[in-house]
Every structure is written in structure tokens, then in C-alpha cells.
Amino acid sequence: MTHNVAAATPIPSYLIECLIWNVPNEGLTNSTWKADVRAALIHLWNNTQNDEQCKDWLEINKNKYLFRDSQPWTRQAVNEFLLAAWMYVGFE
């Protein structure tokens, strides 16, 4: 079964990996994977609402900022993707 989620189209897997890398450790130490996913999505969505909150986030390699003009993605596209992921998983 294929699920076409338009907001996921411009989001490469490396970007998802980088986003998770920017989640504080305490957000990923819950008792279940579901709780970890929920906490990560909440943190990431809240902190990509505007440029200021995520302006210093880095790629995993620490060589480039995650949200700068040189990147092929935008903070806005990431924020939309995170909301779509939240809805897709079925969180309330």
C-alpha cells in the first residue's frame, strides 16, 4: 500500500536523520518508541515554527547549518512535513 504524503516529497532521509539528531536526548529516552516519536515530533515541530528557534541547528556532520539558503530544503517545508508526519501517525 502506497501512501502519498505531499509534504514528505521534498524531505530527504538525511534531513530526517539530522532533525532527529537535533532532538535533546531526554526526548528520546521514553519507555516506548511511540512516546519517543511523539516527543521528537513535538520538539521538532515547535522549534521549526520560526527561524530563530532552529537557526543554530547543524547537520549531523557539524559542517553546515541545517536551515540556511545553501540548503535544498526550507524550515517551512520541514515544519509542514512534521505536521503531516504527526497526522499520518495518528497522534492527537
PyMOL Python script that loads the backbone (N, CA, C, O; Angstrom):
from pymol import cmd

cmd.read_pdbstr("""\
ATOM      1  N   MET A   1       0.845  -1.177   0.000  1.00  0.00           N
ATOM      2  CA  MET A   1       0.000   0.000   0.000  1.00  0.00           C
ATOM      3  C   MET A   1       0.893   1.245   0.000  1.00  0.00           C
ATOM      4  O   MET A   1       1.785   1.368   0.839  1.00  0.00           O
ATOM      5  N   THR A   2       0.662   2.139  -0.912  1.00  0.00           N
ATOM      6  CA  THR A   2       1.436   3.371  -1.011  1.00  0.00           C
ATOM      7  C   THR A   2       0.635   4.518  -0.423  1.00  0.00           C
ATOM      8  O   THR A   2      -0.558   4.671  -0.686  1.00  0.00           O
ATOM      9  N   HIS A   3       1.315   5.311   0.372  1.00  0.00           N
ATOM     10  CA  HIS A   3       0.700   6.495   0.969  1.00  0.00           C
ATOM     11  C   HIS A   3       1.449   7.712   0.457  1.00  0.00           C
ATOM     12  O   HIS A   3       2.584   7.963   0.860  1.00  0.00           O
ATOM     13  N   ASN A   4       0.827   8.456  -0.417  1.00  0.00           N
ATOM     14  CA  ASN A   4       1.446   9.663  -0.940  1.00  0.00           C
ATOM     15  C   ASN A   4       1.146  10.827  -0.011  1.00  0.00           C
ATOM     16  O   ASN A   4       0.004  11.269   0.113  1.00  0.00           O
ATOM     17  N   VAL A   5       2.187  11.307   0.631  1.00  0.00           N
ATOM     18  CA  VAL A   5       2.069  12.458   1.516  1.00  0.00           C
ATOM     19  C   VAL A   5       2.883  13.572   0.878  1.00  0.00           C
ATOM     20  O   VAL A   5       4.114  13.536   0.892  1.00  0.00           O
ATOM     21  N   ALA A   6       2.203  14.549   0.324  1.00  0.00           N
ATOM     22  CA  ALA A   6       2.870  15.596  -0.451  1.00  0.00           C
ATOM     23  C   ALA A   6       3.962  16.308   0.338  1.00  0.00           C
ATOM     24  O   ALA A   6       5.004  16.646  -0.221  1.00  0.00           O
ATOM     25  N   ALA A   7       3.740  16.537   1.616  1.00  0.00           N
ATOM     26  CA  ALA A   7       4.725  17.257   2.429  1.00  0.00           C
ATOM     27  C   ALA A   7       6.016  16.467   2.602  1.00  0.00           C
ATOM     28  O   ALA A   7       7.047  17.041   2.954  1.00  0.00           O
ATOM     29  N   ALA A   8       5.974  15.157   2.360  1.00  0.00           N
ATOM     30  CA  ALA A   8       7.172  14.329   2.500  1.00  0.00           C
ATOM     31  C   ALA A   8       8.044  14.335   1.250  1.00  0.00           C
ATOM     32  O   ALA A   8       9.217  13.968   1.315  1.00  0.00           O
ATOM     33  N   THR A   9       7.495  14.740   0.131  1.00  0.00           N
ATOM     34  CA  THR A   9       8.217  14.680  -1.142  1.00  0.00           C
ATOM     35  C   THR A   9       9.555  15.421  -1.126  1.00  0.00           C
ATOM     36  O   THR A   9      10.551  14.858  -1.579  1.00  0.00           O
ATOM     37  N   PRO A  10       9.624  16.658  -0.625  1.00  0.00           N
ATOM     38  CA  PRO A  10      10.907  17.365  -0.674  1.00  0.00           C
ATOM     39  C   PRO A  10      11.850  17.067   0.492  1.00  0.00           C
ATOM     40  O   PRO A  10      12.877  17.730   0.638  1.00  0.00           O
ATOM     41  N   ILE A  11      11.517  16.084   1.317  1.00  0.00           N
ATOM     42  CA  ILE A  11      12.280  15.820   2.539  1.00  0.00           C
ATOM     43  C   ILE A  11      13.150  14.575   2.369  1.00  0.00           C
ATOM     44  O   ILE A  11      12.632  13.459   2.393  1.00  0.00           O
ATOM     45  N   PRO A  12      14.470  14.747   2.196  1.00  0.00           N
ATOM     46  CA  PRO A  12      15.349  13.579   2.059  1.00  0.00           C
ATOM     47  C   PRO A  12      15.571  12.889   3.416  1.00  0.00           C
ATOM     48  O   PRO A  12      15.441  13.510   4.471  1.00  0.00           O
ATOM     49  N   SER A  13      15.898  11.625   3.363  1.00  0.00           N
ATOM     50  CA  SER A  13      16.094  10.859   4.600  1.00  0.00           C
ATOM     51  C   SER A  13      17.238  11.431   5.435  1.00  0.00           C
ATOM     52  O   SER A  13      17.185  11.376   6.663  1.00  0.00           O
ATOM     53  N   TYR A  14      18.268  11.976   4.792  1.00  0.00           N
ATOM     54  CA  TYR A  14      19.376  12.576   5.550  1.00  0.00           C
ATOM     55  C   TYR A  14      18.878  13.748   6.390  1.00  0.00           C
ATOM     56  O   TYR A  14      19.346  13.950   7.510  1.00  0.00           O
ATOM     57  N   LEU A  15      17.943  14.514   5.864  1.00  0.00           N
ATOM     58  CA  LEU A  15      17.381  15.622   6.626  1.00  0.00           C
ATOM     59  C   LEU A  15      16.626  15.105   7.847  1.00  0.00           C
ATOM     60  O   LEU A  15      16.726  15.688   8.926  1.00  0.00           O
ATOM     61  N   ILE A  16      15.884  14.034   7.691  1.00  0.00           N
ATOM     62  CA  ILE A  16      15.169  13.446   8.830  1.00  0.00           C
ATOM     63  C   ILE A  16      16.170  13.005   9.892  1.00  0.00           C
ATOM     64  O   ILE A  16      15.963  13.228  11.085  1.00  0.00           O
ATOM     65  N   GLU A  17      17.247  12.384   9.451  1.00  0.00           N
ATOM     66  CA  GLU A  17      18.306  11.969  10.382  1.00  0.00           C
ATOM     67  C   GLU A  17      18.875  13.186  11.116  1.00  0.00           C
ATOM     68  O   GLU A  17      19.091  13.131  12.327  1.00  0.00           O
ATOM     69  N   CYS A  18      19.115  14.265  10.404  1.00  0.00           N
ATOM     70  CA  CYS A  18      19.631  15.484  11.023  1.00  0.00           C
ATOM     71  C   CYS A  18      18.630  16.087  12.005  1.00  0.00           C
ATOM     72  O   CYS A  18      19.012  16.573  13.069  1.00  0.00           O
ATOM     73  N   LEU A  19      17.367  16.053  11.650  1.00  0.00           N
ATOM     74  CA  LEU A  19      16.345  16.579  12.559  1.00  0.00           C
ATOM     75  C   LEU A  19      16.349  15.808  13.869  1.00  0.00           C
ATOM     76  O   LEU A  19      16.346  16.405  14.945  1.00  0.00           O
ATOM     77  N   ILE A  20      16.356  14.487  13.781  1.00  0.00           N
ATOM     78  CA  ILE A  20      16.364  13.668  14.999  1.00  0.00           C
ATOM     79  C   ILE A  20      17.617  13.933  15.819  1.00  0.00           C
ATOM     80  O   ILE A  20      17.564  13.937  17.049  1.00  0.00           O
ATOM     81  N   TRP A  21      18.730  14.152  15.160  1.00  0.00           N
ATOM     82  CA  TRP A  21      19.985  14.454  15.848  1.00  0.00           C
ATOM     83  C   TRP A  21      19.859  15.732  16.673  1.00  0.00           C
ATOM     84  O   TRP A  21      20.556  15.890  17.675  1.00  0.00           O
ATOM     85  N   ASN A  22      18.981  16.646  16.265  1.00  0.00           N
ATOM     86  CA  ASN A  22      18.777  17.904  16.978  1.00  0.00           C
ATOM     87  C   ASN A  22      17.726  17.824  18.081  1.00  0.00           C
ATOM     88  O   ASN A  22      17.425  18.834  18.718  1.00  0.00           O
ATOM     89  N   VAL A  23      17.174  16.657  18.312  1.00  0.00           N
ATOM     90  CA  VAL A  23      16.244  16.453  19.432  1.00  0.00           C
ATOM     91  C   VAL A  23      17.076  16.195  20.687  1.00  0.00           C
ATOM     92  O   VAL A  23      17.986  15.367  20.653  1.00  0.00           O
ATOM     93  N   PRO A  24      16.786  16.881  21.787  1.00  0.00           N
ATOM     94  CA  PRO A  24      17.537  16.620  23.026  1.00  0.00           C
ATOM     95  C   PRO A  24      17.405  15.153  23.447  1.00  0.00           C
ATOM     96  O   PRO A  24      16.372  14.521  23.224  1.00  0.00           O
ATOM     97  N   ASN A  25      18.447  14.635  24.044  1.00  0.00           N
ATOM     98  CA  ASN A  25      18.467  13.228  24.459  1.00  0.00           C
ATOM     99  C   ASN A  25      17.267  12.840  25.311  1.00  0.00           C
ATOM    100  O   ASN A  25      16.738  11.738  25.164  1.00  0.00           O
ATOM    101  N   GLU A  26      16.833  13.724  26.196  1.00  0.00           N
ATOM    102  CA  GLU A  26      15.711  13.379  27.067  1.00  0.00           C
ATOM    103  C   GLU A  26      14.417  13.169  26.288  1.00  0.00           C
ATOM    104  O   GLU A  26      13.483  12.547  26.794  1.00  0.00           O
ATOM    105  N   GLY A  27      14.355  13.673  25.081  1.00  0.00           N
ATOM    106  CA  GLY A  27      13.178  13.452  24.242  1.00  0.00           C
ATOM    107  C   GLY A  27      13.167  12.075  23.598  1.00  0.00           C
ATOM    108  O   GLY A  27      12.163  11.661  23.018  1.00  0.00           O
ATOM    109  N   LEU A  28      14.283  11.368  23.701  1.00  0.00           N
ATOM    110  CA  LEU A  28      14.402  10.063  23.051  1.00  0.00           C
ATOM    111  C   LEU A  28      14.678   8.933  24.037  1.00  0.00           C
ATOM    112  O   LEU A  28      15.223   7.895  23.662  1.00  0.00           O
ATOM    113  N   THR A  29      14.307   9.135  25.278  1.00  0.00           N
ATOM    114  CA  THR A  29      14.547   8.113  26.301  1.00  0.00           C
ATOM    115  C   THR A  29      13.262   7.721  27.016  1.00  0.00           C
ATOM    116  O   THR A  29      13.279   7.367  28.195  1.00  0.00           O
ATOM    117  N   ASN A  30      12.162   7.786  26.301  1.00  0.00           N
ATOM    118  CA  ASN A  30      10.873   7.412  26.884  1.00  0.00           C
ATOM    119  C   ASN A  30      10.748   5.893  26.971  1.00  0.00           C
ATOM    120  O   ASN A  30      11.617   5.169  26.485  1.00  0.00           O
ATOM    121  N   SER A  31       9.700   5.423  27.573  1.00  0.00           N
ATOM    122  CA  SER A  31       9.536   3.983  27.791  1.00  0.00           C
ATOM    123  C   SER A  31       9.103   3.223  26.540  1.00  0.00           C
ATOM    124  O   SER A  31       9.214   1.998  26.494  1.00  0.00           O
ATOM    125  N   THR A  32       8.607   3.940  25.519  1.00  0.00           N
ATOM    126  CA  THR A  32       8.187   3.271  24.283  1.00  0.00           C
ATOM    127  C   THR A  32       8.688   4.058  23.076  1.00  0.00           C
ATOM    128  O   THR A  32       8.970   5.253  23.166  1.00  0.00           O
ATOM    129  N   TRP A  33       8.793   3.360  21.946  1.00  0.00           N
ATOM    130  CA  TRP A  33       9.160   4.017  20.695  1.00  0.00           C
ATOM    131  C   TRP A  33       8.102   5.049  20.320  1.00  0.00           C
ATOM    132  O   TRP A  33       8.430   6.132  19.834  1.00  0.00           O
ATOM    133  N   LYS A  34       6.855   4.719  20.542  1.00  0.00           N
ATOM    134  CA  LYS A  34       5.760   5.637  20.216  1.00  0.00           C
ATOM    135  C   LYS A  34       5.922   6.949  20.989  1.00  0.00           C
ATOM    136  O   LYS A  34       5.729   8.031  20.434  1.00  0.00           O
ATOM    137  N   ALA A  35       6.272   6.847  22.247  1.00  0.00           N
ATOM    138  CA  ALA A  35       6.475   8.039  23.065  1.00  0.00           C
ATOM    139  C   ALA A  35       7.682   8.836  22.572  1.00  0.00           C
ATOM    140  O   ALA A  35       7.664  10.067  22.595  1.00  0.00           O
ATOM    141  N   ASP A  36       8.719   8.146  22.129  1.00  0.00           N
ATOM    142  CA  ASP A  36       9.891   8.828  21.566  1.00  0.00           C
ATOM    143  C   ASP A  36       9.530   9.570  20.284  1.00  0.00           C
ATOM    144  O   ASP A  36       9.938  10.716  20.094  1.00  0.00           O
ATOM    145  N   VAL A  37       8.776   8.929  19.413  1.00  0.00           N
ATOM    146  CA  VAL A  37       8.367   9.563  18.154  1.00  0.00           C
ATOM    147  C   VAL A  37       7.505  10.778  18.455  1.00  0.00           C
ATOM    148  O   VAL A  37       7.689  11.840  17.859  1.00  0.00           O
ATOM    149  N   ARG A  38       6.572  10.625  19.372  1.00  0.00           N
ATOM    150  CA  ARG A  38       5.693  11.736  19.750  1.00  0.00           C
ATOM    151  C   ARG A  38       6.514  12.902  20.295  1.00  0.00           C
ATOM    152  O   ARG A  38       6.313  14.044  19.880  1.00  0.00           O
ATOM    153  N   ALA A  39       7.426  12.631  21.211  1.00  0.00           N
ATOM    154  CA  ALA A  39       8.248  13.686  21.812  1.00  0.00           C
ATOM    155  C   ALA A  39       9.129  14.360  20.760  1.00  0.00           C
ATOM    156  O   ALA A  39       9.282  15.582  20.766  1.00  0.00           O
ATOM    157  N   ALA A  40       9.703  13.573  19.865  1.00  0.00           N
ATOM    158  CA  ALA A  40      10.560  14.131  18.816  1.00  0.00           C
ATOM    159  C   ALA A  40       9.753  15.033  17.887  1.00  0.00           C
ATOM    160  O   ALA A  40      10.184  16.141  17.570  1.00  0.00           O
ATOM    161  N   LEU A  41       8.588  14.565  17.451  1.00  0.00           N
ATOM    162  CA  LEU A  41       7.761  15.370  16.560  1.00  0.00           C
ATOM    163  C   LEU A  41       7.323  16.666  17.230  1.00  0.00           C
ATOM    164  O   LEU A  41       7.326  17.722  16.597  1.00  0.00           O
ATOM    165  N   ILE A  42       6.952  16.596  18.489  1.00  0.00           N
ATOM    166  CA  ILE A  42       6.543  17.805  19.222  1.00  0.00           C
ATOM    167  C   ILE A  42       7.700  18.793  19.294  1.00  0.00           C
ATOM    168  O   ILE A  42       7.537  19.974  18.988  1.00  0.00           O
ATOM    169  N   HIS A  43       8.866  18.304  19.701  1.00  0.00           N
ATOM    170  CA  HIS A  43      10.039  19.181  19.825  1.00  0.00           C
ATOM    171  C   HIS A  43      10.380  19.821  18.476  1.00  0.00           C
ATOM    172  O   HIS A  43      10.572  21.032  18.377  1.00  0.00           O
ATOM    173  N   LEU A  44      10.447  18.992  17.459  1.00  0.00           N
ATOM    174  CA  LEU A  44      10.848  19.480  16.141  1.00  0.00           C
ATOM    175  C   LEU A  44       9.817  20.448  15.563  1.00  0.00           C
ATOM    176  O   LEU A  44      10.185  21.493  15.026  1.00  0.00           O
ATOM    177  N   TRP A  45       8.546  20.116  15.667  1.00  0.00           N
ATOM    178  CA  TRP A  45       7.509  20.995  15.127  1.00  0.00           C
ATOM    179  C   TRP A  45       7.505  22.338  15.859  1.00  0.00           C
ATOM    180  O   TRP A  45       7.474  23.394  15.227  1.00  0.00           O
ATOM    181  N   ASN A  46       7.537  22.294  17.186  1.00  0.00           N
ATOM    182  CA  ASN A  46       7.540  23.532  17.967  1.00  0.00           C
ATOM    183  C   ASN A  46       8.739  24.411  17.624  1.00  0.00           C
ATOM    184  O   ASN A  46       8.617  25.633  17.550  1.00  0.00           O
ATOM    185  N   ASN A  47       9.883  23.795  17.417  1.00  0.00           N
ATOM    186  CA  ASN A  47      11.108  24.558  17.209  1.00  0.00           C
ATOM    187  C   ASN A  47      11.388  24.903  15.753  1.00  0.00           C
ATOM    188  O   ASN A  47      12.395  25.545  15.456  1.00  0.00           O
ATOM    189  N   THR A  48      10.517  24.490  14.847  1.00  0.00           N
ATOM    190  CA  THR A  48      10.653  24.923  13.454  1.00  0.00           C
ATOM    191  C   THR A  48       9.517  25.863  13.069  1.00  0.00           C
ATOM    192  O   THR A  48       9.266  26.087  11.885  1.00  0.00           O
ATOM    193  N   GLN A  49       8.844  26.405  14.051  1.00  0.00           N
ATOM    194  CA  GLN A  49       7.777  27.375  13.801  1.00  0.00           C
ATOM    195  C   GLN A  49       8.328  28.679  13.233  1.00  0.00           C
ATOM    196  O   GLN A  49       7.661  29.352  12.447  1.00  0.00           O
ATOM    197  N   ASN A  50       9.558  29.035  13.636  1.00  0.00           N
ATOM    198  CA  ASN A  50      10.179  30.250  13.122  1.00  0.00           C
ATOM    199  C   ASN A  50      11.686  30.030  13.003  1.00  0.00           C
ATOM    200  O   ASN A  50      12.231  29.068  13.545  1.00  0.00           O
ATOM    201  N   ASP A  51      12.334  30.917  12.300  1.00  0.00           N
ATOM    202  CA  ASP A  51      13.770  30.770  12.042  1.00  0.00           C
ATOM    203  C   ASP A  51      14.613  30.856  13.308  1.00  0.00           C
ATOM    204  O   ASP A  51      15.613  30.150  13.437  1.00  0.00           O
ATOM    205  N   GLU A  52      14.227  31.696  14.221  1.00  0.00           N
ATOM    206  CA  GLU A  52      15.044  31.968  15.409  1.00  0.00           C
ATOM    207  C   GLU A  52      15.314  30.716  16.242  1.00  0.00           C
ATOM    208  O   GLU A  52      16.436  30.516  16.708  1.00  0.00           O
ATOM    209  N   GLN A  53      14.312  29.883  16.433  1.00  0.00           N
ATOM    210  CA  GLN A  53      14.446  28.732  17.328  1.00  0.00           C
ATOM    211  C   GLN A  53      15.346  27.630  16.778  1.00  0.00           C
ATOM    212  O   GLN A  53      15.875  26.835  17.555  1.00  0.00           O
ATOM    213  N   CYS A  54      15.532  27.562  15.482  1.00  0.00           N
ATOM    214  CA  CYS A  54      16.337  26.481  14.909  1.00  0.00           C
ATOM    215  C   CYS A  54      17.486  26.998  14.057  1.00  0.00           C
ATOM    216  O   CYS A  54      18.079  26.237  13.291  1.00  0.00           O
ATOM    217  N   LYS A  55      17.807  28.275  14.179  1.00  0.00           N
ATOM    218  CA  LYS A  55      18.837  28.875  13.326  1.00  0.00           C
ATOM    219  C   LYS A  55      20.223  28.281  13.554  1.00  0.00           C
ATOM    220  O   LYS A  55      21.057  28.325  12.650  1.00  0.00           O
ATOM    221  N   ASP A  56      20.490  27.738  14.710  1.00  0.00           N
ATOM    222  CA  ASP A  56      21.814  27.187  15.006  1.00  0.00           C
ATOM    223  C   ASP A  56      21.868  25.665  14.911  1.00  0.00           C
ATOM    224  O   ASP A  56      22.890  25.066  15.246  1.00  0.00           O
ATOM    225  N   TRP A  57      20.789  25.032  14.460  1.00  0.00           N
ATOM    226  CA  TRP A  57      20.810  23.582  14.292  1.00  0.00           C
ATOM    227  C   TRP A  57      21.790  23.216  13.196  1.00  0.00           C
ATOM    228  O   TRP A  57      21.906  23.902  12.181  1.00  0.00           O
ATOM    229  N   LEU A  58      22.490  22.118  13.426  1.00  0.00           N
ATOM    230  CA  LEU A  58      23.507  21.666  12.485  1.00  0.00           C
ATOM    231  C   LEU A  58      23.134  20.336  11.858  1.00  0.00           C
ATOM    232  O   LEU A  58      22.298  19.592  12.371  1.00  0.00           O
ATOM    233  N   GLU A  59      23.781  20.057  10.730  1.00  0.00           N
ATOM    234  CA  GLU A  59      23.717  18.713  10.172  1.00  0.00           C
ATOM    235  C   GLU A  59      24.498  17.802  11.120  1.00  0.00           C
ATOM    236  O   GLU A  59      25.268  18.282  11.952  1.00  0.00           O
ATOM    237  N   ILE A  60      24.302  16.516  10.998  1.00  0.00           N
ATOM    238  CA  ILE A  60      24.982  15.552  11.861  1.00  0.00           C
ATOM    239  C   ILE A  60      26.499  15.686  11.767  1.00  0.00           C
ATOM    240  O   ILE A  60      27.205  15.517  12.761  1.00  0.00           O
ATOM    241  N   ASN A  61      26.994  15.989  10.574  1.00  0.00           N
ATOM    242  CA  ASN A  61      28.441  16.113  10.393  1.00  0.00           C
ATOM    243  C   ASN A  61      29.008  17.401  10.982  1.00  0.00           C
ATOM    244  O   ASN A  61      30.223  17.599  10.988  1.00  0.00           O
ATOM    245  N   LYS A  62      28.144  18.269  11.471  1.00  0.00           N
ATOM    246  CA  LYS A  62      28.502  19.542  12.099  1.00  0.00           C
ATOM    247  C   LYS A  62      29.234  20.485  11.154  1.00  0.00           C
ATOM    248  O   LYS A  62      29.886  21.426  11.605  1.00  0.00           O
ATOM    249  N   ASN A  63      29.136  20.250   9.863  1.00  0.00           N
ATOM    250  CA  ASN A  63      29.820  21.094   8.884  1.00  0.00           C
ATOM    251  C   ASN A  63      28.940  22.198   8.323  1.00  0.00           C
ATOM    252  O   ASN A  63      29.450  23.203   7.827  1.00  0.00           O
ATOM    253  N   LYS A  64      27.626  22.027   8.393  1.00  0.00           N
ATOM    254  CA  LYS A  64      26.715  23.014   7.812  1.00  0.00           C
ATOM    255  C   LYS A  64      25.511  23.202   8.725  1.00  0.00           C
ATOM    256  O   LYS A  64      25.075  22.292   9.429  1.00  0.00           O
ATOM    257  N   TYR A  65      24.996  24.429   8.678  1.00  0.00           N
ATOM    258  CA  TYR A  65      23.753  24.693   9.380  1.00  0.00           C
ATOM    259  C   TYR A  65      22.613  24.022   8.632  1.00  0.00           C
ATOM    260  O   TYR A  65      22.634  23.918   7.406  1.00  0.00           O
ATOM    261  N   LEU A  66      21.636  23.576   9.372  1.00  0.00           N
ATOM    262  CA  LEU A  66      20.526  22.833   8.774  1.00  0.00           C
ATOM    263  C   LEU A  66      19.592  23.730   7.965  1.00  0.00           C
ATOM    264  O   LEU A  66      19.038  23.302   6.952  1.00  0.00           O
ATOM    265  N   PHE A  67      19.421  24.958   8.407  1.00  0.00           N
ATOM    266  CA  PHE A  67      18.493  25.862   7.731  1.00  0.00           C
ATOM    267  C   PHE A  67      19.205  27.152   7.324  1.00  0.00           C
ATOM    268  O   PHE A  67      19.200  28.145   8.051  1.00  0.00           O
ATOM    269  N   ARG A  68      19.802  27.107   6.168  1.00  0.00           N
ATOM    270  CA  ARG A  68      20.420  28.273   5.545  1.00  0.00           C
ATOM    271  C   ARG A  68      20.063  28.253   4.063  1.00  0.00           C
ATOM    272  O   ARG A  68      19.584  27.245   3.544  1.00  0.00           O
ATOM    273  N   ASP A  69      20.297  29.356   3.399  1.00  0.00           N
ATOM    274  CA  ASP A  69      19.948  29.469   1.982  1.00  0.00           C
ATOM    275  C   ASP A  69      20.669  28.444   1.110  1.00  0.00           C
ATOM    276  O   ASP A  69      20.190  28.114   0.025  1.00  0.00           O
ATOM    277  N   SER A  70      21.799  27.945   1.564  1.00  0.00           N
ATOM    278  CA  SER A  70      22.570  26.981   0.768  1.00  0.00           C
ATOM    279  C   SER A  70      21.947  25.582   0.765  1.00  0.00           C
ATOM    280  O   SER A  70      22.344  24.731  -0.031  1.00  0.00           O
ATOM    281  N   GLN A  71      20.987  25.343   1.638  1.00  0.00           N
ATOM    282  CA  GLN A  71      20.361  24.021   1.723  1.00  0.00           C
ATOM    283  C   GLN A  71      19.244  23.888   0.689  1.00  0.00           C
ATOM    284  O   GLN A  71      18.607  24.879   0.332  1.00  0.00           O
ATOM    285  N   PRO A  72      19.005  22.664   0.206  1.00  0.00           N
ATOM    286  CA  PRO A  72      17.935  22.463  -0.779  1.00  0.00           C
ATOM    287  C   PRO A  72      16.541  22.385  -0.162  1.00  0.00           C
ATOM    288  O   PRO A  72      15.567  22.219  -0.896  1.00  0.00           O
ATOM    289  N   TRP A  73      16.413  22.497   1.135  1.00  0.00           N
ATOM    290  CA  TRP A  73      15.122  22.444   1.826  1.00  0.00           C
ATOM    291  C   TRP A  73      14.933  23.740   2.616  1.00  0.00           C
ATOM    292  O   TRP A  73      15.866  24.527   2.781  1.00  0.00           O
ATOM    293  N   THR A  74      13.721  23.940   3.094  1.00  0.00           N
ATOM    294  CA  THR A  74      13.435  25.123   3.905  1.00  0.00           C
ATOM    295  C   THR A  74      12.870  24.701   5.250  1.00  0.00           C
ATOM    296  O   THR A  74      12.352  23.598   5.422  1.00  0.00           O
ATOM    297  N   ARG A  75      12.987  25.609   6.181  1.00  0.00           N
ATOM    298  CA  ARG A  75      12.413  25.370   7.502  1.00  0.00           C
ATOM    299  C   ARG A  75      10.900  25.213   7.392  1.00  0.00           C
ATOM    300  O   ARG A  75      10.312  24.382   8.085  1.00  0.00           O
ATOM    301  N   GLN A  76      10.273  25.994   6.536  1.00  0.00           N
ATOM    302  CA  GLN A  76       8.830  25.929   6.369  1.00  0.00           C
ATOM    303  C   GLN A  76       8.397  24.557   5.836  1.00  0.00           C
ATOM    304  O   GLN A  76       7.403  23.993   6.293  1.00  0.00           O
ATOM    305  N   ALA A  77       9.147  24.030   4.873  1.00  0.00           N
ATOM    306  CA  ALA A  77       8.825  22.709   4.324  1.00  0.00           C
ATOM    307  C   ALA A  77       8.990  21.638   5.391  1.00  0.00           C
ATOM    308  O   ALA A  77       8.204  20.692   5.456  1.00  0.00           O
ATOM    309  N   VAL A  78      10.002  21.785   6.220  1.00  0.00           N
ATOM    310  CA  VAL A  78      10.217  20.827   7.312  1.00  0.00           C
ATOM    311  C   VAL A  78       9.068  20.907   8.300  1.00  0.00           C
ATOM    312  O   VAL A  78       8.566  19.876   8.750  1.00  0.00           O
ATOM    313  N   ASN A  79       8.646  22.107   8.644  1.00  0.00           N
ATOM    314  CA  ASN A  79       7.549  22.265   9.595  1.00  0.00           C
ATOM    315  C   ASN A  79       6.274  21.631   9.059  1.00  0.00           C
ATOM    316  O   ASN A  79       5.547  20.978   9.808  1.00  0.00           O
ATOM    317  N   GLU A  80       5.994  21.815   7.773  1.00  0.00           N
ATOM    318  CA  GLU A  80       4.821  21.189   7.154  1.00  0.00           C
ATOM    319  C   GLU A  80       4.949  19.666   7.156  1.00  0.00           C
ATOM    320  O   GLU A  80       3.973  18.958   7.407  1.00  0.00           O
ATOM    321  N   PHE A  81       6.140  19.171   6.879  1.00  0.00           N
ATOM    322  CA  PHE A  81       6.388  17.725   6.914  1.00  0.00           C
ATOM    323  C   PHE A  81       6.131  17.159   8.310  1.00  0.00           C
ATOM    324  O   PHE A  81       5.524  16.096   8.449  1.00  0.00           O
ATOM    325  N   LEU A  82       6.589  17.863   9.335  1.00  0.00           N
ATOM    326  CA  LEU A  82       6.417  17.378  10.709  1.00  0.00           C
ATOM    327  C   LEU A  82       4.939  17.301  11.084  1.00  0.00           C
ATOM    328  O   LEU A  82       4.512  16.355  11.746  1.00  0.00           O
ATOM    329  N   LEU A  83       4.168  18.286  10.664  1.00  0.00           N
ATOM    330  CA  LEU A  83       2.718  18.236  10.911  1.00  0.00           C
ATOM    331  C   LEU A  83       2.097  17.066  10.155  1.00  0.00           C
ATOM    332  O   LEU A  83       1.257  16.352  10.703  1.00  0.00           O
ATOM    333  N   ALA A  84       2.501  16.864   8.909  1.00  0.00           N
ATOM    334  CA  ALA A  84       1.979  15.741   8.120  1.00  0.00           C
ATOM    335  C   ALA A  84       2.366  14.407   8.751  1.00  0.00           C
ATOM    336  O   ALA A  84       1.570  13.468   8.758  1.00  0.00           O
ATOM    337  N   ALA A  85       3.575  14.322   9.277  1.00  0.00           N
ATOM    338  CA  ALA A  85       4.009  13.092   9.949  1.00  0.00           C
ATOM    339  C   ALA A  85       3.167  12.837  11.191  1.00  0.00           C
ATOM    340  O   ALA A  85       2.762  11.705  11.455  1.00  0.00           O
ATOM    341  N   TRP A  86       2.905  13.892  11.951  1.00  0.00           N
ATOM    342  CA  TRP A  86       2.055  13.794  13.149  1.00  0.00           C
ATOM    343  C   TRP A  86       0.680  13.243  12.783  1.00  0.00           C
ATOM    344  O   TRP A  86       0.168  12.335  13.438  1.00  0.00           O
ATOM    345  N   MET A  87       0.097  13.798  11.741  1.00  0.00           N
ATOM    346  CA  MET A  87      -1.220  13.359  11.311  1.00  0.00           C
ATOM    347  C   MET A  87      -1.187  11.929  10.756  1.00  0.00           C
ATOM    348  O   MET A  87      -2.091  11.135  11.017  1.00  0.00           O
ATOM    349  N   TYR A  88      -0.155  11.615  10.001  1.00  0.00           N
ATOM    350  CA  TYR A  88      -0.021  10.293   9.387  1.00  0.00           C
ATOM    351  C   TYR A  88       0.078   9.197  10.456  1.00  0.00           C
ATOM    352  O   TYR A  88      -0.520   8.129  10.324  1.00  0.00           O
ATOM    353  N   VAL A  89       0.835   9.480  11.506  1.00  0.00           N
ATOM    354  CA  VAL A  89       0.995   8.508  12.587  1.00  0.00           C
ATOM    355  C   VAL A  89      -0.302   8.373  13.382  1.00  0.00           C
ATOM    356  O   VAL A  89      -0.569   7.324  13.969  1.00  0.00           O
ATOM    357  N   GLY A  90      -1.104   9.432  13.400  1.00  0.00           N
ATOM    358  CA  GLY A  90      -2.392   9.367  14.075  1.00  0.00           C
ATOM    359  C   GLY A  90      -2.379   9.911  15.488  1.00  0.00           C
ATOM    360  O   GLY A  90      -3.254   9.581  16.289  1.00  0.00           O
ATOM    361  N   PHE A  91      -1.400  10.740  15.803  1.00  0.00           N
ATOM    362  CA  PHE A  91      -1.378  11.364  17.134  1.00  0.00           C
ATOM    363  C   PHE A  91      -2.474  12.403  17.225  1.00  0.00           C
ATOM    364  O   PHE A  91      -2.902  12.966  16.218  1.00  0.00           O
ATOM    365  N   GLU A  92      -2.921  12.651  18.440  1.00  0.00           N
ATOM    366  CA  GLU A  92      -3.933  13.689  18.690  1.00  0.00           C
ATOM    367  C   GLU A  92      -3.354  14.794  19.503  1.00  0.00           C
ATOM    368  O   GLU A  92      -4.050  15.760  19.817  1.00  0.00           O
TER     369      GLU A  92
END
""", "prot")
cmd.dss("prot")
cmd.show_as("cartoon", "prot")
cmd.util.cbc("prot")
cmd.orient("prot")
